[in-house]
Amino acid sequence: MDLEEVLARVAEQSREELRIVRKRAEEKTAARDHGQDYHEMEQAADRLDHYAHQLRRLHDNEFGHGWRHESREDIGGG
């Protein structure tokens, strides 16, 4: 995937997770309620994290090392 495709997927998955979060908030669904929408939110979050990781790698390939300021501390185990 190229940068444009990954950015589109990140935006799409962000909107999907946000839609579910807003729906749960409207319905005042308790965080402990693990119904169908909770599992949909988990799946959307997993896909978003996957594409965000791809985006991070694409950025690193594009810009090299030492360019990060805000996200420098975000590197963690995966």
Backbone as numpy.savetxt, mean C-alpha at the origin, in Angstrom:
# Nx Ny Nz CAx CAy CAz Cx Cy Cz
7.26 -4.76 -14.58 6.41 -3.58 -14.58 7.29 -2.35 -14.58
6.83 -1.34 -15.28 7.58 -0.09 -15.29 6.99 0.88 -14.25
7.61 2.02 -14.10 7.22 2.99 -13.09 5.76 3.42 -13.24
5.33 3.69 -14.45 3.96 4.15 -14.67 2.95 3.08 -14.23
3.21 1.83 -14.58 2.30 0.74 -14.20 2.23 0.58 -12.68
3.38 0.63 -12.04 3.41 0.44 -10.59 2.73 1.60 -9.88
2.96 2.81 -10.34 2.29 3.97 -9.73 0.77 3.87 -9.89
0.31 3.40 -11.04 -1.12 3.23 -11.26 -1.68 2.18 -10.31
-0.95 1.10 -10.11 -1.41 0.03 -9.20 -1.43 0.52 -7.75
-0.41 1.30 -7.36 -0.38 1.85 -6.00 -1.60 2.75 -5.79
-1.89 3.60 -6.75 -3.04 4.49 -6.64 -4.34 3.69 -6.56
-4.47 2.70 -7.41 -5.67 1.86 -7.45 -5.88 1.12 -6.12
-4.83 0.50 -5.61 -4.95 -0.24 -4.37 -5.17 0.68 -3.18
-4.59 1.87 -3.22 -4.82 2.85 -2.15 -6.29 3.24 -2.11
-6.87 3.49 -3.27 -8.29 3.85 -3.33 -9.16 2.70 -2.83
-8.80 1.46 -3.18 -9.59 0.30 -2.76 -9.54 0.14 -1.24
-8.36 0.22 -0.65 -8.27 0.09 0.80 -9.00 1.25 1.49
-8.86 2.45 0.97 -9.53 3.62 1.55 -11.05 3.46 1.47
-11.56 2.91 0.37 -12.99 2.69 0.22 -13.50 1.76 1.34
-12.76 0.71 1.60 -13.17 -0.26 2.63 -13.06 0.37 4.02
-12.00 1.09 4.27 -11.82 1.75 5.57 -12.97 2.73 5.82
-13.32 3.50 4.81 -14.42 4.46 4.96 -15.75 3.75 5.18
-15.97 2.65 4.46 -17.20 1.87 4.63 -17.30 1.36 6.06
-16.20 0.83 6.58 -16.19 0.32 7.96 -16.43 1.45 8.95
-15.87 2.62 8.67 -16.08 3.77 9.57 -17.54 4.22 9.54
-18.12 4.28 8.35 -19.53 4.67 8.23 -20.44 3.71 8.99
-20.12 2.43 8.89 -20.93 1.41 9.56 -20.54 1.24 11.02
-19.52 2.00 11.43 -19.00 1.92 12.80 -18.63 0.48 13.16
-17.98 -0.17 12.20 -17.55 -1.56 12.40 -16.37 -1.58 13.36
-16.48 -2.38 14.39 -15.40 -2.49 15.38 -14.17 -3.11 14.73
-13.00 -2.65 15.14 -11.74 -3.17 14.59 -11.63 -4.68 14.80
-12.22 -5.18 15.86 -12.13 -6.61 16.15 -13.08 -7.45 15.28
-13.99 -6.78 14.55 -14.93 -7.48 13.67 -14.21 -7.89 12.40
-13.96 -9.17 12.26 -13.20 -9.68 11.12 -14.12 -10.30 10.08
-15.10 -9.53 9.64 -16.04 -10.00 8.62 -15.44 -9.95 7.23
-16.30 -10.08 6.23 -15.88 -10.10 4.83 -15.11 -8.85 4.45
-15.58 -7.67 4.87 -14.89 -6.44 4.49 -13.52 -6.34 5.15
-13.37 -6.93 6.32 -12.05 -6.95 6.96 -11.06 -7.74 6.12
-11.49 -8.88 5.62 -10.61 -9.71 4.80 -10.32 -9.05 3.45
-11.29 -8.33 2.92 -11.06 -7.55 1.69 -10.03 -6.46 1.95
-10.12 -5.83 3.11 -9.17 -4.78 3.47 -7.77 -5.37 3.63
-7.68 -6.55 4.25 -6.38 -7.23 4.38 -5.77 -7.50 3.01
-6.58 -8.01 2.09 -6.09 -8.32 0.75 -5.65 -7.05 0.02
-6.44 -5.99 0.15 -6.08 -4.72 -0.49 -4.79 -4.17 0.11
-4.64 -4.29 1.43 -3.42 -3.82 2.10 -2.21 -4.62 1.64
-2.38 -5.92 1.50 -1.28 -6.77 1.06 -0.85 -6.41 -0.36
-1.82 -6.21 -1.24 -1.49 -5.82 -2.62 -0.82 -4.45 -2.65
-1.33 -3.51 -1.85 -0.74 -2.18 -1.80 0.71 -2.25 -1.33
0.97 -3.02 -0.28 2.33 -3.18 0.21 3.24 -3.80 -0.84
2.70 -4.76 -1.59 3.48 -5.41 -2.66 3.89 -4.39 -3.71
2.93 -3.60 -4.17 3.25 -2.60 -5.20 4.13 -1.48 -4.65
3.94 -1.13 -3.38 4.80 -0.10 -2.77 6.24 -0.59 -2.71
6.42 -1.88 -2.43 7.77 -2.45 -2.41 8.38 -2.41 -3.82
7.59 -2.74 -4.82 8.07 -2.67 -6.21 8.44 -1.23 -6.56
7.61 -0.28 -6.12 7.87 1.12 -6.39 9.18 1.56 -5.74
9.40 1.13 -4.53 10.65 1.47 -3.83 11.86 0.96 -4.61
11.78 -0.28 -5.10 12.89 -0.84 -5.88 13.11 -0.07 -7.18
12.02 0.30 -7.85 12.14 1.08 -9.07 12.79 2.43 -8.80
12.38 3.07 -7.71 13.00 4.36 -7.34 14.48 4.19 -7.06
14.84 3.14 -6.32 16.26 2.92 -6.01 17.06 2.67 -7.29
16.48 1.92 -8.21 17.17 1.67 -9.49 17.33 2.96 -10.29
16.34 3.81 -10.22 16.37 5.07 -10.97 17.34 6.08 -10.36
17.30 6.22 -9.04 18.04 7.29 -8.38 19.34 6.86 -7.72
19.57 5.56 -7.60 20.79 5.09 -6.97 20.69 5.15 -5.45
21.82 5.21 -4.80 21.86 5.21 -3.33 22.10 6.62 -2.80
21.65 6.85 -1.59 21.93 8.12 -0.92 20.96 9.24 -1.24
19.90 8.97 -1.96 18.97 10.03 -2.34 17.82 10.19 -1.36
17.60 9.20 -0.51 16.45 9.24 0.40 16.69 10.19 1.58
15.63 10.89 1.93 15.66 11.72 3.13 14.50 11.33 4.03
13.29 11.49 3.55 12.09 11.18 4.35 11.98 9.69 4.64
12.29 8.85 3.68 12.04 7.41 3.81 13.27 6.61 4.16
14.32 7.27 4.54 15.58 6.58 4.85 15.38 5.52 5.93
14.58 5.80 6.94 14.39 4.89 8.06 13.34 3.81 7.80
12.69 3.85 6.62 11.61 2.91 6.32 12.09 1.54 5.89
13.38 1.36 5.75 13.92 0.08 5.30 13.81 -0.90 6.47
13.14 -2.01 6.20 12.98 -3.00 7.26 12.98 -4.38 6.67
12.81 -5.34 7.51 12.74 -6.73 7.06 11.47 -6.96 6.28
11.47 -7.98 5.44 10.29 -8.20 4.65 10.01 -9.60 4.55
